[in-house]
Amino acid sequence: MFEGIEVVKGHTPDKGADSLGGTINLKSRSPLGMKEKRRINYNLAVRWAPPFTEVIPLREPHRSHPLLNVGYVEVFDVAGGDHNLGVSVNTFYSENVGAAHSTTRDFQNTTAQPAFLWDYNTFDQYNNRKQGSINVKFDYRLSATTKLTLNTVYNDANEMGKLRFTTRAFTNQVVGTTGTAGILPGYTDRITEVRQSTASNFDVATQGPNNFFLRTRHIDLGAEHTWNRVQLDYSGMFSFTHINNGSGNDGGVFTMRVNNLGWILDRTASDLYPKFTQTAGLDISKPENYRLNGFFQNNNVDNDHEVREAHANLKYDLPLDLKSFLKTGFSWREQMAQDVNRNRRWSYLGTTLPADPSITILNTLKTGRQVPFWYAGQFFYDRNPINPALWSEDRYWAQQIQYTGTRRVTESVSAGYVMAQGRFGNTGLLTGVRTEKTETESWGWVRARTATTVAQQVADPVGSAQKDYGNTKRALNGGYTKSFPSVHLTEDLSRNVKARLSWSTSFGRPAMTNFLPNETVNEPAQTLTVNNPSLLPQTATNWDASLEYYFEPVGNLSVGWFRKTIRDYIVTGINTGTIGTGTDNGYSGEYGGFTRLSSANAGTAYVQGWEVSYQQQFTSLPGVLKGLGTAANVTLLDSHGDFGGVGNRATRDVPELVPRSGNLSVFWRHRGFSSRVIVNHTGNYLIEYADGAPARNRYIMARTVVNAGIGYQLRPAVTLSLDVNNLTDAPQRAYRGIRDQMQFTLYGGTTITAGVNGRF
């Protein structure tokens, strides 16, 4: 569908400015640009988790999955024209398996040693997302000056059997030998003993089989005109996505629990698979000792998304020998998101539930710890209990969730720009300004300040929900207008050396959920927390500079420096004033005198860094070595600022900032053979910051992923390929406070993709 991808670091006026970093421009492929009359290309592959790699038991029967792609392009002569109608059809089908084993822990809230481990969790998750799509595109050259385009996409993606089985052993963080204290004294940095108490629990949770069914329909129409020095293009687009999300007809979310027990968790031999020894309480290996904790819940939510767009651009080539032009244009986009919620839940009226002995997780195979598991389909079918006499539905909850879970938000963006680009000797200049106006509208329900009683909700669930929510529908409106100037310079210092300097402005929009009605009341504190529909975006002023040296015949080395000043950081919990009294105070007369808390724009941050990249094909080497090539890049980041807080933070204390990252690839081609090795490294970085509580800071550990592949072209119509993804099965890991206190580890596994592709 695309002939190329442009990565733009410095924002230009003719592209959207809604990114704090850069933008990615997917350049559509035109069938009229093909030299042949007809082309058919194909790619038939199988993703495979080979038997010598470790997978979770849920995946054992599903180690292989297909990846298929067939494309057809042809150019026709119609209406007396010559090669003036291009047609392309692309079909795609894939099954993308996510099968993972994970462990999650929580340690004592301290960076000192030793620290006890009070929460130990493991899960296996299996999911296969099946996706199929058809893209049909027509390009018609109406005349020498006019081209028309029609592009359509039909895409379906579904996950009809997503499953997760979880075990969790947890207690409180109280050390002692009496009462509800959960941790016995004498713990070490490797061994924690939990005492038998009512605070000590062992849970087995089931999620699924979950249902996710996405349907996207897309159509866009466009035209391009060229008259001597004038170029005009315009287009319109409509895209609709409907998602059914939840537990399907036979799935659910529920937890089975054994309470009042004790255990020893020993990480001496293995941190990933510690030894778990039960010391007191009912036997966790016996299904009859478990009771349903809370509710059995069946989720059913519709998510609808609609996007409408219109664009127009006018370009005028100046009558100068300087390759200069003026350009202007406008764009409009309206994006709507709506949720409709039909969740239901039930209490169990019996005592024990029969387990499903066929379910096994990897932790059982690794540690020998035997625990039972349950499957939702044993008890529910078509969103109703198989044995209604054993289940009692919470009908009030089902009614009220239809209010609180049904909501809609619409965002409209209108933009216009002017820009100029030219070349003066060895110097290139691009400058201009873009202005965007954003408007948001939303509606949803919140709960009345005084709710009905439990007795009323049981006796009349529909009427009680109507009383609690029926008169509390809120509608919010917000908006802002921003302008984004930019200047970009290039200089050819010599035949092989180019310098670039760029100054641009951009912004990051708040998530659309910020614009939905939401009210959370704290009666003792006399506060009401609400969303802010007038929340402004985070804005950035960007400096980018680079020096590039180009080798002969193929290769280059570049060094770049950048600095971003980010203002209007979004901060929650800001005091925005006192709520007035009277029926017109915006809250139906409620909450008069309360303090209103909301999100606001506050704080400034500075991010700067260096980027070094190198790539070269060694064509000067003798013999088969001339097909050798390499590419590498390294990014180093540094940051500081108040980020809307009470003091400054530096690089280590800035969430989501990756201080060190890099890539290395080596490839070799000779005649029909090709091979490649790609290494990606992401350094250690903070993912969650807890001000004043360093033990709660969460860090993602450094990770290096290696991918490799080989290929052989028999002829243009047949090329064989073999690719290995995550060759070393590198996991994703996180820790809190100190490295020895693992918070999260997830193994996704290694896969091999074998395929045949070509064109004719």
Summary of the structure (lengths in Angstrom):
residues: 760
radius of gyration: 30.2
end to end distance: 17.6
largest distance: 94.4
contacts: 2409
relative contact order: 0.10
helix: 8%
strand: 61%
